[in-house]
């Protein structure tokens, strides 16, 4: 087994820098779905990698769902129905329970193999999370607001765990969606693994197809969580009138696209994602948070079409993967995170996304969104 911190740092360097280039529906679809027990993912080792503790006041629980849309063929494998894996994070009742796995051994192995590096294939199963597997949902009279997260291209849902756990600790129910055949690996409960069929087909045309496919995925997840017979018993504790979407890279582009087509969604946040499919006019709130690079031409193009509340922020010193877990994991293996300390990169994403959601799903004041803040000098407000 390779245990050299230098070799492992090389792996996480690839993980940190890799990744993406970035009217409502009635819930009437037929579907088969079920709560999914983790497959091939041992409880993380105490000496493994870890995510920063959430900042909110609630303990966090998590569970996995396997959803099948019996009415829609998979865009990458049309002979099959579209299947999704979803992680749910939520405010939980206090108590003990098994630590939740970060990802499965099979998914970890595919991420490692994709980079061709001689390192332990189960490296990412050692990540210690802050959520308890299948912990009871904390009841609430009004219901928890729902936030659905979509990861970047070639990434899977675990890449946003640090963000999801934090939102759950603040009183949000969070659904992280895997989009099969667009990630290095997505494992289903029966052990099957969907490899990345789209990864070798990247083009602007592929990107547009990904966005449209994810728009359908995200709306289907809403169908299965907010319909009359939800796929998860804990869905009775969500507030169907307070729903937002957020995503990294092409997941962010898909979130904004879905905001414009699904009346159930109140707001959307795009974390460094090029808008491959033009959006607008959209009168709902949109948050654009970009890494330090030249202005994204698609954001410039579509900004005027965002006619409701909007903010465009740039995080000075950040990179494309700064909005995911990868810098945090890399720093623990000795990798230089760049101009911003790794934990702070995650903190900035947590704070600004939470402020956006608090304002637009809860009606709370969010001074962070009103202008530059002394506590976060890295965050620059774009002016039209």
C-alpha positions in Angstrom: 0.0 0.0 0.0 1.3 3.5 -0.9 1.2 5.7 2.2 3.7 8.5 1.2 2.1 11.9 1.9 3.8 13.2 -1.2 2.1 10.6 -3.4 -1.3 11.2 -1.7 -0.8 15.0 -2.1 -0.3 14.4 -5.8 -3.6 12.6 -6.0 -5.5 15.4 -4.1 -3.7 18.0 -6.3 -5.4 16.4 -9.2 -8.7 16.3 -7.3 -8.4 20.0 -6.3 -7.6 21.2 -9.8 -9.7 18.7 -11.8 -13.5 18.7 -12.6 -15.8 20.5 -14.9 -14.9 22.8 -17.7 -18.8 23.8 -15.0 -43.1 26.7 -15.9 -43.4 24.0 -13.2 -44.0 20.4 -13.7 -46.8 18.4 -12.2 -45.5 15.5 -10.0 -47.4 12.9 -12.0 -44.5 10.6 -13.2 -44.5 6.9 -12.5 -41.4 5.9 -10.5 -39.8 3.2 -8.4 -37.5 4.2 -5.6 -36.3 3.3 -2.2 -34.1 4.2 0.7 -30.7 2.8 -0.1 -28.3 1.3 2.4 -24.7 2.3 1.7 -22.9 -0.2 -0.5 -19.2 -1.0 -0.1 -18.5 1.9 2.2 -17.0 1.0 5.6 -17.2 3.4 8.5 -14.4 5.8 8.0 -11.2 5.1 9.9 -10.4 7.4 12.9 -7.1 8.3 11.4 -8.4 9.2 8.0 -9.2 12.5 6.4 -11.9 14.7 7.8 -14.3 17.6 7.0 -14.6 20.7 9.1 -17.4 20.6 11.7 -20.6 22.3 10.7 -21.3 25.7 12.1 -25.0 25.4 12.9 -26.7 24.3 16.1 -28.4 21.1 14.9 -26.9 17.6 14.8 -26.8 16.3 11.3 -28.3 13.0 10.0 -28.0 11.6 6.5 -29.5 8.8 4.4 -29.2 7.7 0.7 -32.0 7.2 -1.8 -32.1 5.3 -5.0 -34.7 6.8 -7.4 -35.9 5.4 -10.8 -37.9 7.4 -13.2 -39.9 4.8 -15.1 -41.1 7.4 -17.6 -37.8 8.6 -18.8 -34.9 6.8 -20.6 -31.4 7.6 -19.5 -29.9 10.2 -21.9 -26.6 8.2 -21.9 -28.0 4.7 -22.0 -31.4 5.0 -23.6 -32.1 1.2 -23.2 -32.4 1.9 -19.4 -34.7 4.0 -17.3 -33.0 7.0 -15.6 -31.8 6.1 -12.2 -30.4 8.6 -9.6 -28.6 8.3 -6.3 -29.4 11.0 -3.8 -27.9 11.8 -0.4 -30.1 13.6 2.1 -28.7 15.6 4.9 -31.0 17.0 7.6 -31.3 18.4 11.1 -31.4 15.3 13.3 -32.5 14.4 16.9 -29.6 14.3 19.3 -28.1 10.9 20.0 -25.4 8.5 18.9 -25.2 6.5 15.8 -22.8 5.2 13.2 -20.7 7.7 11.3 -21.9 8.2 7.7 -19.6 7.1 4.9 -18.2 9.8 2.6 -18.4 7.6 -0.5 -18.1 4.0 -1.5 -14.9 2.1 -2.2 -16.0 1.6 -5.8 -16.5 5.3 -6.4 -13.2 6.1 -4.6 -11.4 3.6 -6.8 -12.7 5.1 -10.0 -11.7 8.6 -9.0 -8.2 7.3 -8.3 -8.0 5.2 -11.4 -9.2 8.0 -13.6 -6.0 9.9 -12.7 -3.7 6.9 -13.2 -1.9 7.2 -9.9 -0.5 4.3 -7.8 -2.3 5.2 -4.5 -4.8 3.3 -2.3 -8.0 3.0 -4.3 -10.1 3.4 -1.2 -8.5 6.7 -0.2 -11.7 8.7 -0.1 -13.5 6.2 2.1 -11.2 7.4 4.9 -12.9 10.8 5.0 -14.7 11.3 8.3 -18.0 13.1 8.0 -20.0 14.9 10.6 -23.3 13.2 10.0 -24.9 10.1 11.5 -26.3 7.5 9.2 -30.1 7.2 9.2 -30.5 9.3 12.4 -34.1 10.4 13.0 -35.2 13.7 11.5 -35.7 16.5 14.0 -39.4 17.4 13.8 -40.5 20.9 13.1 -44.0 22.4 12.9 -43.4 24.5 9.7 -41.1 22.1 7.9 -37.4 22.5 7.0 -36.6 24.4 3.7 -35.3 22.2 1.0 -32.0 22.8 -0.9 -31.1 20.5 -3.8 -27.4 20.4 -4.8 -25.9 19.3 -8.1 -22.1 18.6 -8.4 -19.7 19.6 -11.1 -19.1 17.6 -14.3 -17.1 14.3 -13.6 -17.7 14.8 -9.9 -20.1 12.9 -7.7 -22.4 14.0 -4.9 -19.9 13.5 -2.1 -17.8 16.5 -3.4 -20.3 18.9 -1.8 -20.6 17.1 1.6 -18.9 19.8 3.6 -21.4 22.4 2.3 -24.4 20.1 2.7 -23.6 19.1 6.3 -23.3 22.8 7.2 -26.6 23.7 5.6 -28.3 20.9 7.4 -26.8 22.0 10.8 -28.4 25.4 10.1 -31.9 24.0 9.6 -32.1 23.0 6.0 -33.0 19.7 4.4 -30.4 19.1 1.7 -30.5 16.7 -1.2 -27.3 16.0 -3.1 -27.9 14.5 -6.5 -25.7 12.1 -8.4 -26.1 12.3 -12.2 -25.0 8.8 -13.5 -22.7 8.6 -16.5 -21.6 12.2 -15.9 -19.4 11.3 -12.9 -16.4 9.1 -12.6 -18.5 6.7 -10.7 -22.1 6.4 -9.3 -22.8 3.2 -7.3 -26.3 1.7 -7.0 -27.5 -0.4 -4.1 -27.2 -3.7 -6.0 -23.5 -3.0 -6.5 -23.7 -1.8 -10.2 -21.5 1.2 -10.9 -22.3 3.8 -13.7 -19.0 5.0 -15.2 -18.6 8.3 -16.9 -19.8 7.8 -20.4 -19.9 11.6 -21.0 -16.4 12.3 -19.8 -14.8 11.5 -23.2 -17.4 13.4 -25.2 -17.0 16.8 -23.8 -18.0 19.7 -26.1 -20.3 22.7 -25.8 -23.0 20.5 -27.4 -22.4 17.9 -24.7 -22.5 20.5 -22.0 -25.9 21.8 -23.2 -27.2 18.2 -23.2 -25.9 17.7 -19.7 -27.7 20.9 -18.5 -31.0 19.8 -20.0 -30.7 16.3 -18.6 -29.9 17.6 -15.2 -32.8 20.0 -15.4 -35.0 16.9 -15.7 -33.1 15.1 -13.0 -33.5 18.0 -10.5 -37.2 18.4 -11.2 -37.7 14.6 -10.8 -36.0 14.7 -7.4 -38.5 17.4 -6.4 -41.3 15.2 -7.7 -40.2 12.3 -5.5 -39.6 14.4 -2.4 -42.7 16.7 -2.5 -45.3 14.5 -4.2 -48.2 12.8 -2.4 -46.2 9.6 -1.8 -42.7 10.8 -1.2 -39.8 8.5 -1.7 -38.5 9.2 1.9 -40.5 9.1 5.1 -38.6 12.1 6.5 -40.1 14.2 3.6 -43.0 14.9 5.9 -40.7 17.4 7.7 -39.9 19.5 4.6 -41.6 22.7 3.6 -42.8 22.3 0.0 -43.2 26.1 -0.3 -39.5 26.9 0.4 -37.2 25.2 -2.2 -33.9 26.4 -3.6 -31.3 24.8 -5.9 -27.5 25.3 -5.9 -24.7 23.6 -7.7 -21.0 23.7 -8.6 -19.8 24.3 -12.1 -22.2 22.7 -14.6 -24.3 21.8 -11.6 -24.7 25.5 -10.9 -25.7 26.2 -14.5 -28.3 23.4 -14.2 -29.6 25.0 -11.0 -30.2 28.3 -12.7 -31.7 26.7 -15.8 -34.2 24.7 -13.6 -35.1 27.8 -11.7 -36.5 29.2 -14.9 -38.5 26.1 -15.8 -39.8 24.7 -12.5 -42.3 26.9 -10.6 -41.7 25.0 -7.3 -38.1 26.5 -7.1 -37.8 29.9 -5.4 -34.1 30.7 -5.8 -30.9 29.3 -7.3 -27.1 29.7 -6.7 -24.4 29.0 -9.3 -20.9 28.3 -7.9 -18.5 29.0 -10.7 -20.6 27.4 -13.5 -20.6 28.6 -17.1 -24.2 29.0 -18.3 -24.0 26.7 -21.3 -27.7 27.1 -22.0 -28.8 30.8 -22.1 -31.2 31.6 -19.2 -33.7 34.4 -18.7 -35.8 36.2 -18.3 -35.9 35.0 -14.7 -37.5 37.2 -12.1 -36.5 34.9 -9.1 -33.4 35.4 -6.9 -30.1 34.2 -8.4 -26.6 34.2 -6.7 -23.5 33.9 -9.0 -20.3 33.2 -7.1 -17.2 32.9 -9.3 -13.5 32.0 -8.8 -10.8 34.5 -9.6 -10.5 34.4 -13.4 -11.7 36.6 -16.3 -15.4 37.3 -16.2 -17.4 34.4 -17.6 -18.8 35.6 -20.9 -22.0 33.6 -20.3 -22.6 35.5 -17.0 -22.1 38.8 -18.8 -24.5 37.7 -21.6 -27.3 36.6 -19.3 -27.0 39.0 -16.4 -29.5 41.5 -17.8 -32.0 38.6 -18.2 -31.9 38.0 -14.5 -34.6 40.6 -13.6 -35.2 39.7 -10.0 -32.8 40.0 -7.0 -29.3 39.1 -8.1 -25.7 39.2 -6.9 -22.5 38.4 -8.8 -19.6 37.8 -6.4 -15.9 36.9 -7.1 -13.7 35.2 -4.5 -10.2 36.6 -4.9 -7.5 33.9 -4.7 -10.0 31.1 -5.3 -10.0 28.4 -8.0 -12.6 26.3 -9.7 -12.6 23.6 -7.0 -12.6 26.0 -4.1 -16.4 25.5 -3.7 -16.1 21.8 -3.1 -14.4 19.6 -0.4 -11.3 19.0 -2.4 -9.0 21.8 -1.2 -9.8 20.8 2.4 -8.9 17.2 1.8 -5.8 18.2 -0.2 -4.5 20.5 2.6 -4.7 17.6 5.1 -2.3 15.7 2.8 0.2 18.5 2.6 -1.0 20.2 -0.6 -0.7 24.0 -0.8 -4.3 25.2 -1.1 -3.2 28.5 -2.7 -3.9 32.1 -1.6 -6.7 31.2 0.7 -6.4 28.6 3.5 -8.4 25.5 2.6 -10.8 25.6 5.5 -11.5 29.3 4.8 -12.4 28.5 1.2 -15.1 26.2 2.4 -16.2 28.7 5.1 -16.7 31.4 2.5 -18.9 29.2 0.4 -20.8 28.1 3.5 -21.4 31.6 4.8 -22.5 33.3 1.5 -24.7 30.4 0.3 -26.4 30.3 3.8 -26.9 34.0 3.7 -28.6 33.8 0.3 -30.9 30.9 1.4 -31.7 32.7 4.7 -32.8 35.8 2.9 -34.8 34.2 0.2 -36.2 31.1 1.8 -36.6 32.4 5.4 -36.9 36.1 4.9 -34.1 36.8 7.3 -31.7 39.8 7.0 -28.4 38.9 5.3 -26.0 41.8 5.6 -23.2 39.7 3.8 -25.2 40.2 0.6 -25.5 43.9 0.9 -21.9 44.8 0.1 -18.3 44.1 0.9 -17.7 42.8 4.4 -14.6 43.4 6.5 -14.7 39.8 7.7 -14.4 38.5 4.1 -12.1 40.8 2.1 -11.6 38.1 -0.5 -15.2 38.5 -1.7 -15.6 41.2 -4.4 -19.0 42.4 -5.6 -19.5 42.7 -9.3 -21.1 45.9 -10.4 -23.1 46.1 -13.6 
